[in-house]
Amino acid sequence: MVFRTVSGALALTAAGLIMAAGTPAHAEAQPAPTRATWSHGSAAATVNSDGSLSNGTNIRRTWRTGTGRYCVQLGYSVDSRRSFIQLTPREARRLPHVVYRRPSVTCPQHNTVTVNVYDTSTGRLSNGGFDLLAL
């Protein structure tokens, strides 16, 4: 019984080593991103629940248009339509999500992202701060 357990453990260890050693060739061909890569064409913002900008990079301005509705106008070097946008709630039971990446009825300005924040317990729009990252 002990022999089977030990031999099984050795087989799993050997399989794990083989899998770890066999990385795909294309993974090494891609250079790691540098600080210069991220500084141009990216934006970050910390938006308060009242719509004011607490901290930001490449952000022109932020504002709240109504309960749970926010606008984030990105800087000129960032294209809102092509950017990967990640939102993180700053308050418990709040869930922000991107509604539009271009001018909308809520946020008619150029290069603006419309964000709605919902209360997870009621499912209704609710004020809540969030962090935005656009790459």
N, C-alpha and C positions, 0 to 999 in steps of 0.2 A: 504494500500500500504506500509506504513512504517512497519506495523506488519510483512508482508511477507519478506521485506528486512532484518529486524532484525532477524527473525526466520531462514532465509536462511544463514545469516552470522554466526549465532550460530551453525547451522548444519555443515557448512564448518569448523568452528573452532574445533568442537568436532571431526570431522573426521580426521582433521590434528593431533590432540593430540593423537588419537588412533593409527594412522600410525606412529607417532614419538615414541610412547611408545613400539610398537611391533617390536623391532629389531630382526633379525634372530639370533638364538643361535650360529651358527658357526662364527659369526662376533666377538664374545667375546672369543672364544676358541683360536684364533690366537694371540700370543703375539706381541706387537709392536716391530719393528726393533730397535735395539740399535746401537750405534756408532760402536761397535766392529763388528756387522754384516755387515755394509757397508764398513769398512776399508779394509777387506780382500776380494779379488776377484772382486773389482770394480776399475774403472779408470775414470779419468776426464781430459780433455784437452781443452785449448783455443788455437786454431790454427789461425795464421795470414794469410792474403791473399797471402803472399809469401811462405807459407808452414812452416814457423818457428813456434816453440812452444813458446807461450807467457807464459803459466802457465800450470802445469800438475801434476797429481798424478798417479802413476803406469803406466807411459808412457815411453817407451824406447826412441822413437824419432818420429818426423813427418817431412814430406818433400812434396814438390810439384813436380810432374813428368811432368806436361804440363799444358796448360791453363785449369783451372777448375778441374784438377785431383790431388787428394791428397792421401797420405798414412799415416796412423797412426799405429805405432807398439806399441801394448799394452805390459804391464809388464808381467813377468812370472806367476804371481798369477792370471791373468785374462785370461779366455778362450774366444777368439773372436767368436768362433762358437756357444757357448752356452749363450753368454751375450745378455741382452736386451740393445740395443744401441739407444740412443736418440741424435739427432742433432738439433742444434739451430743456425740459421744464425746470423752473427754479423753485416751484412750490409743489407741495404734496397734492395729489388728486387733480392735477391739471395736465392736460394733454394738448400741446400745440401741434398744428400741422399746416403745411403750405397749401394755400387755396389757389393762388395764381402766381406765376413767375413773370408776368408782364403787366402792363397797365390794366386795371379793372375798374369797375364802378366804385368799389371801395377805395382803391388806391390808384388814381388815374395818372400819377407821375411816371415818367420814363424810368426804366431799370428798377422797378419796385417789386418787392415780394410781399404778397398779402398772406398774413398768418392769422388763423383762427385758433383760439384756445378754448377747450371744452373742459367742464368739470366731469371727471370720470364717474362720479356717483349719480349725477342727474342726467348727463348727456347733453346739457345745455351750454351755450356760450357763457364763459365766465372769465373775469379778469385774472390774469396770471402772468408773471414774468417768465422769460425764457432766454436761452442762449442760442444764437444763430451762428452757424459756420457755413460759409459758401466757398467751395473750391472749384 
